[in-house]
Amino acid sequence: MMKMQEILKKPLLNYQSNDELIWSYSQDGKYNVQSVYHGIIESILDTSHLKVAGNWSLIWNLKIPPKILQFTWRIQRDYLLTRA
């Protein structure tokens, strides 16, 4: 076992950082009403089935007509309505 003198000889870390407020429900860390709403909805409802892996911002940032964007999104999500 270490004696108290040995423990007191150990140097303390001299690390300081400034505290900052971060709102975990928003991407930029800033509070807004929309992020509160989404945080509440996510805590109440199970929305995991709505989250599909993929680079969706790449699709939504394409410079093509909105109906083609919607069609592309539906194909990628396997959400294309058919009679089959």
C-alpha positions as CSV (number, residue, x, y, z in Angstrom):
1,M,0.0,0.0,0.0
2,M,1.1,3.5,-0.7
3,K,1.8,5.8,2.2
4,M,0.2,9.2,2.4
5,Q,3.5,11.0,1.7
6,E,3.9,9.0,-1.5
7,I,0.4,9.9,-2.6
8,L,0.9,13.6,-1.8
9,K,4.2,13.5,-3.9
10,K,2.2,12.6,-7.1
11,P,1.8,15.7,-9.2
12,L,-1.7,16.9,-10.0
13,L,-2.7,17.4,-13.6
14,N,-2.7,21.1,-14.5
15,Y,-5.4,20.8,-17.1
16,Q,-8.0,23.5,-17.3
17,S,-10.7,24.0,-19.9
18,N,-13.5,26.4,-20.1
19,D,-17.0,25.1,-19.6
20,E,-19.5,25.6,-22.3
21,L,-23.2,24.9,-22.6
22,I,-24.1,22.3,-25.1
23,W,-27.7,21.3,-26.1
24,S,-27.4,17.6,-27.0
25,Y,-30.6,17.5,-29.0
26,S,-29.3,19.8,-31.8
27,Q,-26.5,19.3,-34.2
28,D,-24.9,22.7,-33.5
29,G,-25.3,22.4,-29.7
30,K,-27.6,25.4,-29.5
31,Y,-31.0,25.4,-27.9
32,N,-34.1,25.9,-30.1
33,V,-37.7,25.0,-29.8
34,Q,-37.6,22.6,-32.8
35,S,-34.8,20.6,-31.2
36,V,-36.8,20.3,-28.0
37,Y,-39.8,19.0,-29.9
38,H,-37.7,16.4,-31.7
39,G,-36.0,15.4,-28.4
40,I,-39.4,14.8,-26.8
41,I,-40.8,12.9,-29.8
42,E,-37.7,10.7,-29.8
43,S,-38.0,10.0,-26.1
44,I,-41.7,9.1,-26.4
45,L,-41.9,7.3,-29.7
46,D,-39.7,4.5,-31.0
47,T,-38.5,6.0,-34.4
48,S,-35.7,3.6,-34.9
49,H,-37.5,2.0,-37.8
50,L,-37.5,5.3,-39.6
51,K,-33.7,5.7,-39.6
52,V,-32.1,4.1,-42.5
53,A,-28.3,4.2,-43.0
54,G,-27.1,6.0,-46.0
55,N,-25.8,9.3,-47.3
56,W,-29.2,11.0,-47.6
57,S,-27.9,14.5,-47.8
58,L,-26.2,13.5,-51.0
59,I,-29.6,12.6,-52.5
60,W,-31.4,15.7,-51.2
61,N,-28.7,18.1,-52.4
62,L,-29.0,16.9,-56.0
63,K,-30.1,19.6,-58.4
64,I,-32.9,17.7,-59.9
65,P,-36.7,18.2,-59.9
66,P,-38.4,17.5,-56.6
67,K,-40.5,14.6,-58.0
68,I,-37.4,12.8,-59.1
69,L,-35.9,13.4,-55.6
70,Q,-39.0,11.9,-54.0
71,F,-38.9,8.9,-56.4
72,T,-35.2,8.3,-55.7
73,W,-35.8,8.5,-52.0
74,R,-38.7,6.0,-52.2
75,I,-36.6,3.6,-54.2
76,Q,-33.7,3.8,-51.7
77,R,-36.1,3.2,-48.8
78,D,-38.0,0.4,-50.6
79,Y,-41.1,2.5,-50.2
80,L,-42.2,2.5,-53.8
81,L,-46.0,1.8,-53.9
82,T,-46.8,-0.9,-56.3
83,R,-49.6,-3.4,-56.7
84,A,-47.3,-6.4,-55.9
